């Protein structure tokens, strides 16, 4: 059992949720980390959506169609392959967890570069 799985278990997340969150977090790291992903998304047409995740206001929710446009097919297929799921399910996971992950790893309108993964996971479980 990995350290991340132990932390997710301590947070009371189910095995399926643990695998989902673990997969999304690992995928984010493969994309260069939260900061790199946020920078890339902010530079495009979706900057208002990303800004809602960084701010103290309500997060703008994502649809799988928006995720597809934001992220692109290749990166989504990587996540699907990593988790052994189909592309629509990978899109749904990103739509569910990406806003939360960015929101919980940011303060004062920017990603906190000293964010502790265990703290983010704990915040996602509540």
C-alpha positions in Angstrom: 0.0 0.0 0.0 1.4 3.3 -1.1 1.7 6.3 1.3 -1.0 8.1 -0.8 -3.4 5.1 -0.4 -2.8 5.2 3.4 -3.5 8.9 3.6 -6.7 8.5 1.5 -7.8 5.6 3.7 -7.2 7.7 6.8 -9.4 10.4 5.2 -12.2 7.9 4.9 -12.3 7.7 1.2 -13.5 4.5 -0.4 -11.2 2.3 -2.4 -12.7 3.4 -5.7 -12.5 7.1 -4.7 -9.0 6.5 -3.5 -8.0 5.1 -6.9 -9.8 7.9 -8.7 -8.2 10.7 -6.7 -4.8 8.9 -6.8 -5.0 8.6 -10.5 -6.0 12.2 -11.1 -3.3 13.5 -8.8 -0.6 11.4 -10.5 -2.0 12.6 -13.9 -1.7 16.2 -12.7 1.9 15.5 -11.7 2.6 14.1 -15.2 1.2 17.3 -16.7 3.9 19.2 -14.8 2.1 19.7 -11.5 -0.8 21.8 -10.4 1.0 25.1 -11.1 1.9 24.2 -14.6 -1.6 22.9 -15.4 -3.2 26.0 -14.0 -0.8 28.3 -16.0 -1.6 26.4 -19.2 -5.4 26.6 -18.6 -5.3 30.3 -17.6 -3.5 31.3 -20.8 -6.4 30.0 -22.9 -10.1 30.7 -23.3 -10.9 29.1 -20.0 -9.1 31.6 -17.8 -12.4 32.7 -16.2 -13.2 29.2 -15.2 -9.8 28.6 -13.7 -9.9 31.9 -11.9 -13.1 30.8 -10.1 -11.2 27.8 -8.7 -8.4 30.0 -7.5 -10.7 32.6 -5.9 -12.9 32.5 -2.8 -16.1 32.5 -4.9 -18.1 29.5 -6.1 -16.1 27.1 -8.4 -17.4 27.0 -11.9 -18.4 23.4 -12.6 -17.1 21.5 -15.6 -18.8 19.3 -18.1 -17.0 16.6 -19.9 -17.2 18.6 -23.1 -15.4 21.6 -21.5 -12.7 19.3 -20.0 -12.2 17.8 -23.5 -11.6 21.3 -24.9 -9.4 22.4 -22.0 -7.2 19.4 -21.7 -7.1 17.7 -25.1 -7.5 14.1 -26.2 -4.0 12.8 -25.7 -3.7 13.8 -22.0 -7.2 12.5 -21.2 -6.4 9.2 -22.9 -3.3 8.9 -20.7 -5.5 9.2 -17.6 -7.9 6.7 -19.0 -5.2 4.2 -19.7 -3.5 4.8 -16.3 -6.8 4.0 -14.5 -8.0 1.3 -16.9 -11.2 3.2 -17.7 -12.8 4.6 -20.9 -12.3 8.1 -22.1 -15.8 9.4 -21.1 -15.1 8.1 -17.5 -11.7 9.9 -17.5 -13.4 13.1 -18.6 -16.0 12.8 -15.8 -13.2 12.2 -13.2 -11.4 15.4 -14.3 -14.7 17.3 -14.3 -15.3 16.2 -10.8 -11.8 16.5 -9.2 -9.9 19.1 -11.2 -11.8 22.1 -9.8 -11.6 20.8 -6.3 -7.9 20.0 -6.6 -7.0 23.5 -7.8 -9.4 25.1 -5.3 -7.9 23.3 -2.3 -4.3 23.9 -3.5 -4.7 27.6 -3.8 -5.1 30.7 -1.7 -5.2 34.4 -2.4 -5.9 33.7 -6.1 -2.8 31.6 -6.8 -1.6 28.1 -6.4 0.3 27.6 -3.2 3.6 26.1 -4.2 4.1 24.7 -0.7 0.8 22.7 -0.7 1.0 19.4 1.1 -0.6 16.6 -0.9 -2.0 15.0 2.3 -3.8 18.2 3.2 -5.3 18.5 -0.3 -6.5 14.9 -0.1 -8.0 15.6 3.3 -9.8 18.6 2.0 -11.2 16.7 -1.0 -12.7 14.1 1.4 -14.8 16.8 3.2 
